[in-house]
Amino acid sequence: MARRKPAMPHPSITGMAAGLSVAQYLNQGGAPSPGKGVIKDVLDGDLSDAFSSLSTHAIDLASTTKGKAVLSSAIVLATAGGLARKFFPSVKLGGTKLYFKI
C-alpha cells in the first residue's frame, strides 16, 4: 500500500490579519491619517523621518493602551486561527467557500 503524502497546511488567514494589524500600526501609529506613514516617507526618500517615525510607533505599540490593544487583538486572532487549524484540520478556506478534504 502506497503512503499518502501529508497535505500542506493552508496559510492562516487569521495569522495574516494579525500581522497586518501590527504592520499598519507600525506604519501609521495610533491615529492613522491618509497619505502619511513610514512607507510614504521611505518612498519619498526621507529615511531619517521614516526611521524616527518607525521607532516612535514601535515604542508606542508596546507602551500605550491603544498599542497594547492592537497587540492583544493580534495575539487573540493568531491563537484562534491556530486552534481552528488544530481542531478542524480538514476545513480549508478558499475564496468565499469552505472546502473539505475527504
DRENRO-155013 format. One record per residue: x, y, z of N, C-alpha, C, CB in turn; chain; residue number from 1; residue in one letter. Coordinates in nm, 2 decimals, padded with zeros to 4 digits, always signed. Glycine has a CB too. Layout:
BEGIN
X_Y_Z_X_Y_Z_X_Y_Z_X_Y_Z_A_NUM_a
...
//
This chain:
BEGIN
+00.08_-00.12_+00.00_+00.00_+00.00_+00.00_+00.09_+00.12_+00.00_-00.10_+00.00_+00.12_A_1_m
+00.06_+00.22_-00.09_+00.14_+00.34_-00.10_+00.11_+00.43_+00.01_+00.12_+00.41_-00.24_A_2_a
+00.22_+00.50_+00.06_+00.20_+00.60_+00.16_+00.14_+00.73_+00.10_+00.33_+00.63_+00.24_A_3_r
+00.05_+00.79_+00.17_+00.00_+00.92_+00.13_+00.08_+01.03_+00.18_-00.15_+00.93_+00.17_A_4_r
+00.11_+01.12_+00.09_+00.18_+01.24_+00.13_+00.09_+01.33_+00.21_+00.24_+01.31_+00.00_A_5_k
+00.14_+01.38_+00.33_+00.05_+01.47_+00.40_+00.02_+01.60_+00.33_+00.11_+01.50_+00.54_A_6_p
-00.10_+01.65_+00.34_-00.13_+01.77_+00.27_-00.06_+01.89_+00.34_-00.29_+01.79_+00.28_A_7_a
-00.03_+01.99_+00.25_+00.03_+02.11_+00.30_-00.07_+02.19_+00.37_+00.10_+02.19_+00.19_A_8_m
-00.04_+02.25_+00.49_-00.14_+02.33_+00.56_-00.17_+02.46_+00.48_-00.10_+02.37_+00.70_A_9_p
-00.30_+02.50_+00.49_-00.34_+02.63_+00.42_-00.28_+02.75_+00.50_-00.49_+02.64_+00.41_A_10_h
-00.24_+02.85_+00.44_-00.19_+02.97_+00.51_-00.30_+03.02_+00.60_-00.14_+03.08_+00.42_A_11_p
-00.26_+03.06_+00.72_-00.36_+03.11_+00.82_-00.40_+03.25_+00.78_-00.30_+03.11_+00.96_A_12_s
-00.53_+03.26_+00.75_-00.58_+03.40_+00.72_-00.58_+03.48_+00.85_-00.73_+03.38_+00.67_A_13_i
-00.61_+03.42_+00.96_-00.61_+03.49_+01.09_-00.47_+03.54_+01.12_-00.67_+03.41_+01.20_A_14_t
-00.37_+03.46_+01.09_-00.23_+03.50_+01.12_-00.19_+03.62_+01.03_-00.14_+03.38_+01.10_A_15_g
-00.24_+03.61_+00.91_-00.21_+03.73_+00.82_-00.28_+03.85_+00.87_-00.25_+03.69_+00.67_A_16_m
-00.40_+03.84_+00.91_-00.47_+03.96_+00.96_-00.40_+04.01_+01.09_-00.62_+03.92_+00.99_A_17_a
-00.36_+03.93_+01.17_-00.29_+03.97_+01.29_-00.16_+04.05_+01.26_-00.25_+03.85_+01.39_A_18_a
-00.08_+03.99_+01.16_+00.04_+04.06_+01.12_+00.01_+04.19_+01.05_+00.12_+03.97_+01.03_A_19_g
-00.09_+04.20_+00.97_-00.12_+04.32_+00.90_-00.17_+04.43_+01.00_-00.23_+04.30_+00.80_A_20_l
-00.24_+04.39_+01.11_-00.28_+04.49_+01.20_-00.16_+04.56_+01.27_-00.38_+04.43_+01.30_A_21_s
-00.06_+04.47_+01.31_+00.06_+04.53_+01.37_+00.14_+04.61_+01.27_+00.14_+04.41_+01.43_A_22_v
+00.15_+04.56_+01.15_+00.22_+04.64_+01.05_+00.15_+04.77_+01.02_+00.23_+04.56_+00.91_A_23_a
+00.02_+04.78_+01.02_-00.05_+04.90_+01.00_-00.02_+05.00_+01.11_-00.20_+04.88_+00.98_A_24_q
-00.02_+04.95_+01.23_+00.01_+05.04_+01.35_+00.15_+05.09_+01.34_-00.01_+04.96_+01.48_A_25_y
+00.25_+05.00_+01.30_+00.39_+05.05_+01.29_+00.40_+05.15_+01.17_+00.48_+04.93_+01.26_A_26_l
+00.32_+05.14_+01.07_+00.33_+05.23_+00.96_+00.28_+05.37_+00.99_+00.26_+05.17_+00.84_A_27_n
+00.15_+05.37_+01.05_+00.09_+05.50_+01.07_+00.07_+05.54_+01.22_-00.04_+05.50_+01.00_A_28_q
+00.10_+05.45_+01.31_+00.08_+05.48_+01.45_-00.06_+05.47_+01.50_+00.13_+05.62_+01.48_A_29_g
-00.09_+05.52_+01.61_-00.23_+05.51_+01.67_-00.34_+05.59_+01.61_-00.22_+05.54_+01.81_A_30_g
-00.30_+05.69_+01.54_-00.40_+05.78_+01.47_-00.37_+05.78_+01.32_-00.40_+05.92_+01.53_A_31_a
-00.43_+05.68_+01.25_-00.40_+05.67_+01.10_-00.45_+05.79_+01.03_-00.46_+05.54_+01.05_A_32_p
-00.37_+05.84_+00.94_-00.41_+05.95_+00.85_-00.37_+05.92_+00.71_-00.35_+06.09_+00.90_A_33_s
-00.47_+05.94_+00.62_-00.44_+05.90_+00.48_-00.32_+05.99_+00.42_-00.56_+05.92_+00.39_A_34_p
-00.24_+05.92_+00.34_-00.13_+06.00_+00.28_-00.01_+06.02_+00.36_-00.18_+06.13_+00.23_A_35_g
+00.00_+05.96_+00.48_+00.11_+05.98_+00.57_+00.15_+05.84_+00.62_+00.09_+06.07_+00.69_A_36_k
+00.28_+05.83_+00.66_+00.32_+05.70_+00.72_+00.47_+05.67_+00.68_+00.24_+05.59_+00.67_A_37_g
+00.52_+05.57_+00.74_+00.66_+05.53_+00.73_+00.69_+05.49_+00.58_+00.69_+05.41_+00.82_A_38_v
+00.59_+05.41_+00.52_+00.62_+05.37_+00.39_+00.62_+05.49_+00.29_+00.50_+05.27_+00.34_A_39_i
+00.54_+05.58_+00.31_+00.54_+05.70_+00.22_+00.67_+05.78_+00.24_+00.42_+05.80_+00.26_A_40_k
+00.72_+05.79_+00.37_+00.85_+05.85_+00.39_+00.96_+05.78_+00.32_+00.87_+05.86_+00.54_A_41_d
+00.96_+05.65_+00.32_+01.07_+05.57_+00.26_+01.06_+05.60_+00.10_+01.06_+05.42_+00.29_A_42_v
+00.94_+05.59_+00.05_+00.92_+05.61_-00.10_+00.96_+05.75_-00.14_+00.78_+05.58_-00.14_A_43_l
+00.94_+05.85_-00.05_+00.98_+05.99_-00.08_+01.13_+06.01_-00.06_+00.90_+06.08_+00.00_A_44_d
+01.20_+05.92_+00.00_+01.34_+05.94_+00.03_+01.37_+06.00_+00.16_+01.40_+06.02_-00.08_A_45_g
+01.28_+06.02_+00.25_+01.30_+06.08_+00.38_+01.33_+05.96_+00.48_+01.18_+06.16_+00.43_A_46_d
+01.45_+05.91_+00.47_+01.48_+05.79_+00.55_+01.49_+05.82_+00.70_+01.61_+05.73_+00.51_A_47_l
+01.55_+05.94_+00.73_+01.56_+05.98_+00.87_+01.42_+06.00_+00.93_+01.64_+06.11_+00.89_A_48_s
+01.33_+06.06_+00.86_+01.19_+06.07_+00.91_+01.13_+05.93_+00.93_+01.11_+06.16_+00.82_A_49_d
+01.15_+05.85_+00.83_+01.09_+05.71_+00.83_+01.14_+05.63_+00.95_+01.12_+05.63_+00.70_A_50_a
+01.27_+05.63_+00.98_+01.32_+05.56_+01.09_+01.28_+05.62_+01.23_+01.48_+05.55_+01.09_A_51_f
+01.27_+05.75_+01.23_+01.22_+05.82_+01.35_+01.08_+05.78_+01.38_+01.24_+05.97_+01.34_A_52_s
+00.99_+05.79_+01.28_+00.85_+05.75_+01.29_+00.84_+05.61_+01.33_+00.77_+05.78_+01.16_A_53_s
+00.91_+05.52_+01.26_+00.90_+05.38_+01.29_+00.94_+05.35_+01.44_+00.99_+05.30_+01.20_A_54_l
+01.05_+05.41_+01.49_+01.09_+05.38_+01.62_+00.99_+05.44_+01.72_+01.23_+05.44_+01.65_A_55_s
+00.93_+05.55_+01.69_+00.83_+05.61_+01.78_+00.71_+05.52_+01.78_+00.79_+05.75_+01.73_A_56_t
+00.66_+05.47_+01.67_+00.55_+05.39_+01.66_+00.57_+05.25_+01.73_+00.50_+05.36_+01.52_A_57_h
+00.69_+05.20_+01.72_+00.73_+05.07_+01.79_+00.72_+05.09_+01.94_+00.86_+05.02_+01.74_A_58_a
+00.77_+05.20_+01.99_+00.77_+05.23_+02.13_+00.62_+05.25_+02.18_+00.85_+05.35_+02.17_A_59_i
+00.54_+05.32_+02.10_+00.40_+05.34_+02.13_+00.32_+05.21_+02.13_+00.34_+05.44_+02.03_A_60_d
+00.36_+05.12_+02.04_+00.29_+04.99_+02.03_+00.31_+04.91_+02.16_+00.35_+04.91_+01.91_A_61_l
+00.42_+04.92_+02.22_+00.44_+04.85_+02.35_+00.40_+04.92_+02.47_+00.58_+04.81_+02.36_A_62_a
+00.39_+05.06_+02.46_+00.37_+05.13_+02.59_+00.23_+05.20_+02.60_+00.47_+05.23_+02.60_A_63_s
+00.16_+05.23_+02.49_+00.03_+05.30_+02.50_-00.08_+05.19_+02.51_+00.01_+05.39_+02.38_A_64_t
-00.20_+05.24_+02.56_-00.31_+05.15_+02.57_-00.36_+05.11_+02.43_-00.42_+05.21_+02.65_A_65_t
-00.36_+05.20_+02.34_-00.41_+05.17_+02.20_-00.31_+05.07_+02.14_-00.42_+05.29_+02.12_A_66_k
-00.18_+05.08_+02.16_-00.09_+04.99_+02.10_-00.10_+04.85_+02.17_+00.05_+05.04_+02.12_A_67_g
-00.12_+04.85_+02.30_-00.14_+04.72_+02.37_-00.27_+04.65_+02.32_-00.14_+04.74_+02.52_A_68_k
-00.37_+04.73_+02.29_-00.49_+04.67_+02.24_-00.47_+04.61_+02.10_-00.60_+04.78_+02.23_A_69_a
-00.39_+04.67_+02.02_-00.36_+04.61_+01.89_-00.28_+04.48_+01.90_-00.27_+04.71_+01.80_A_70_v
-00.18_+04.48_+01.99_-00.11_+04.36_+02.02_-00.19_+04.25_+02.08_+00.01_+04.39_+02.12_A_71_l
-00.28_+04.28_+02.17_-00.37_+04.18_+02.23_-00.46_+04.12_+02.12_-00.45_+04.24_+02.34_A_72_s
-00.52_+04.21_+02.04_-00.61_+04.16_+01.94_-00.54_+04.07_+01.83_-00.69_+04.27_+01.86_A_73_s
-00.41_+04.11_+01.80_-00.33_+04.03_+01.71_-00.30_+03.89_+01.77_-00.20_+04.10_+01.68_A_74_a
-00.27_+03.88_+01.90_-00.25_+03.76_+01.97_-00.37_+03.67_+01.97_-00.20_+03.78_+02.11_A_75_i
-00.49_+03.73_+02.00_-00.61_+03.66_+02.00_-00.65_+03.60_+01.86_-00.73_+03.74_+02.05_A_76_v
-00.63_+03.68_+01.76_-00.66_+03.64_+01.62_-00.57_+03.52_+01.58_-00.64_+03.76_+01.52_A_77_l
-00.44_+03.53_+01.61_-00.35_+03.43_+01.57_-00.38_+03.30_+01.65_-00.20_+03.47_+01.59_A_78_a
-00.41_+03.31_+01.78_-00.44_+03.20_+01.86_-00.57_+03.13_+01.81_-00.45_+03.24_+02.00_A_79_t
-00.67_+03.21_+01.78_-00.79_+03.15_+01.73_-00.77_+03.07_+01.60_-00.90_+03.26_+01.70_A_80_a
-00.69_+03.13_+01.51_-00.66_+03.06_+01.38_-00.58_+02.93_+01.41_-00.58_+03.15_+01.29_A_81_g
-00.49_+02.93_+01.50_-00.41_+02.81_+01.53_-00.50_+02.70_+01.59_-00.30_+02.84_+01.62_A_82_g
-00.59_+02.74_+01.68_-00.68_+02.64_+01.74_-00.77_+02.59_+01.64_-00.75_+02.71_+01.86_A_83_l
-00.82_+02.67_+01.55_-00.92_+02.63_+01.44_-00.85_+02.53_+01.35_-00.97_+02.74_+01.36_A_84_a
-00.72_+02.55_+01.32_-00.65_+02.46_+01.23_-00.62_+02.33_+01.31_-00.52_+02.52_+01.18_A_85_r
-00.60_+02.34_+01.44_-00.57_+02.22_+01.51_-00.70_+02.13_+01.53_-00.51_+02.25_+01.65_A_86_k
-00.81_+02.19_+01.56_-00.93_+02.11_+01.59_-01.01_+02.08_+01.46_-01.02_+02.19_+01.69_A_87_f
-00.99_+02.16_+01.36_-01.06_+02.13_+01.23_-00.97_+02.13_+01.12_-01.17_+02.24_+01.21_A_88_f
-00.88_+02.02_+01.11_-00.77_+02.02_+01.01_-00.83_+02.00_+00.87_-00.67_+01.91_+01.04_A_89_p
-00.95_+01.94_+00.86_-01.00_+01.92_+00.72_-01.06_+02.04_+00.66_-01.09_+01.80_+00.72_A_90_s
-01.09_+02.14_+00.73_-01.15_+02.26_+00.68_-01.04_+02.35_+00.62_-01.23_+02.34_+00.79_A_91_v
-01.06_+02.39_+00.49_-00.97_+02.48_+00.43_-01.05_+02.60_+00.37_-00.89_+02.41_+00.31_A_92_k
-01.00_+02.72_+00.39_-01.07_+02.83_+00.33_-01.02_+02.86_+00.19_-01.05_+02.96_+00.42_A_93_l
-01.11_+02.88_+00.10_-01.07_+02.91_-00.04_-01.17_+03.01_-00.10_-01.06_+02.78_-00.12_A_94_g
-01.12_+03.13_-00.12_-01.21_+03.23_-00.17_-01.33_+03.26_-00.08_-01.27_+03.19_-00.31_A_95_g
-01.45_+03.24_-00.12_-01.57_+03.27_-00.04_-01.63_+03.14_+00.01_-01.67_+03.35_-00.11_A_96_t
-01.57_+03.02_-00.02_-01.63_+02.89_+00.01_-01.54_+02.82_+00.11_-01.66_+02.81_-00.11_A_97_k
-01.60_+02.72_+00.18_-01.53_+02.63_+00.27_-01.51_+02.50_+00.19_-01.60_+02.61_+00.40_A_98_l
-01.39_+02.45_+00.18_-01.36_+02.32_+00.12_-01.33_+02.22_+00.22_-01.25_+02.34_+00.01_A_99_y
-01.37_+02.10_+00.21_-01.34_+01.99_+00.30_-01.26_+01.88_+00.23_-01.47_+01.94_+00.36_A_100_f
-01.16_+01.83_+00.30_-01.09_+01.71_+00.24_-01.17_+01.59_+00.28_-00.95_+01.71_+00.30_A_101_k
-01.17_+01.49_+00.19_-01.24_+01.37_+00.21_-01.14_+01.26_+00.23_-01.34_+01.33_+00.10_A_102_i
//
